[in-house]
């Protein structure tokens, strides 16, 4: 069960939620940058890096049996807020294509640099899989 939190009298935000309450199995995904499965950043374009970072995050979530509808929080780390603000329409389109029209709590943070050379965005996600929902067995994990 997931419920969007909107204090009385507050305007409904566009493209995110102020808060989410959820009960279930929590999944924490480390920050994902816009690289492919070989850990190569293939594009210098901010929007394309966002697309890849979101796809990477969803791939990790899938390993736990979670999907985009289980996201409760997204934190975006960007090296230039103007890259984000200047391309909101394109970013919205990419978000809808990859995540859908599900808007968890979100935060955007501008940082001076990211650890991976060439990365312009890093996206960290948290999801909650409701109790009783089973999207199949989780694969065995590496416990090293």
C-alpha positions in Angstrom: 0.0 0.0 0.0 1.3 3.4 -1.0 -0.2 6.8 -0.2 0.9 10.2 -1.5 1.2 12.8 1.2 -0.2 16.3 0.5 -0.8 18.6 3.5 -4.1 20.4 3.6 -4.0 23.6 1.7 -0.8 22.8 -0.2 -1.0 22.9 -4.0 -0.5 19.6 -5.7 3.1 19.6 -7.1 3.7 18.9 -10.8 5.9 15.9 -11.6 6.7 14.7 -8.1 5.2 14.2 -4.7 6.0 16.0 -1.4 5.9 12.7 0.4 5.0 9.1 0.2 4.0 6.6 2.9 4.4 2.9 2.0 4.5 -0.5 3.8 6.4 -3.5 2.5 9.8 -4.7 1.5 12.3 -1.8 0.9 14.7 -1.8 -2.0 17.6 0.7 -2.1 19.3 1.4 -5.4 22.7 3.0 -5.4 23.2 6.1 -7.6 23.0 5.2 -11.2 24.8 7.2 -13.9 24.1 7.2 -17.7 26.4 4.4 -18.6 25.6 1.1 -20.3 26.1 -2.5 -19.1 29.9 -2.2 -19.9 30.1 0.9 -17.7 30.7 3.2 -20.7 29.0 6.6 -21.0 27.9 6.5 -24.6 26.4 10.0 -24.8 27.4 13.5 -23.6 23.8 14.6 -23.9 22.1 15.3 -20.5 18.7 13.9 -21.5 20.2 10.7 -22.9 22.2 10.2 -19.7 19.0 10.7 -17.7 17.3 8.0 -19.8 20.1 5.5 -19.3 20.4 6.3 -15.6 16.6 5.7 -15.1 16.8 2.5 -17.2 19.7 1.3 -15.1 17.8 2.0 -11.9 14.8 0.1 -13.1 17.0 -2.9 -14.1 18.3 -3.0 -10.5 14.8 -2.8 -9.1 13.7 -5.6 -11.4 16.3 -7.9 -9.7 14.2 -7.5 -6.5 10.9 -8.0 -8.3 10.1 -4.3 -8.2 8.9 -2.0 -10.9 8.5 1.8 -11.4 5.2 1.7 -9.6 7.1 0.7 -6.4 9.3 3.8 -6.4 8.8 6.0 -3.3 11.8 8.3 -3.7 14.1 9.6 -6.4 17.2 11.8 -5.7 18.8 13.4 -8.8 22.3 14.6 -8.5 23.2 16.9 -11.4 26.4 18.8 -12.3 24.4 21.8 -13.8 20.9 22.6 -12.8 20.5 24.5 -16.1 20.9 21.2 -17.9 17.8 20.1 -16.0 15.8 23.3 -16.0 16.5 24.1 -19.6 15.2 20.8 -20.8 12.2 20.1 -18.6 9.9 19.1 -21.5 12.3 16.6 -22.9 13.1 15.2 -19.4 9.4 14.8 -18.7 8.9 12.9 -22.0 11.9 10.6 -21.1 10.6 10.1 -17.6 7.1 9.1 -18.9 8.6 6.7 -21.4 10.8 5.0 -18.8 9.0 5.3 -15.5 5.5 6.2 -16.5 3.2 8.6 -14.8 4.2 7.6 -11.3 5.6 10.5 -9.2 7.3 9.6 -6.0 8.9 12.0 -3.6 11.8 13.7 -5.5 14.8 15.8 -4.7 17.2 17.5 -7.1 20.7 18.4 -5.9 23.4 20.3 -7.8 26.9 19.0 -7.2 30.3 20.2 -8.3 31.2 16.9 -9.9 30.2 13.2 -10.0 32.7 10.4 -9.4 32.4 9.0 -12.9 34.2 11.1 -15.6 31.7 12.4 -18.1 28.6 11.8 -16.0 26.2 14.7 -15.8 23.5 13.1 -13.7 23.3 10.3 -11.0 20.0 9.0 -9.9 19.4 7.2 -6.6 16.1 5.5 -6.0 14.2 3.8 -3.2 11.2 1.5 -3.7 8.8 -0.4 -1.5 7.2 -3.6 -2.7 3.9 -4.0 -0.8 3.6 -7.0 1.5 2.0 -9.9 -0.3 3.1 -8.8 -3.7 5.3 -11.4 -5.4 6.6 -10.7 -8.9 8.6 -13.9 -8.9 11.6 -15.1 -7.0 14.5 -12.9 -6.4 17.7 -14.3 -7.9 20.3 -15.5 -5.5 22.6 -12.7 -4.4 26.3 -12.3 -4.1 27.0 -12.1 -0.4 30.7 -11.3 -0.6 
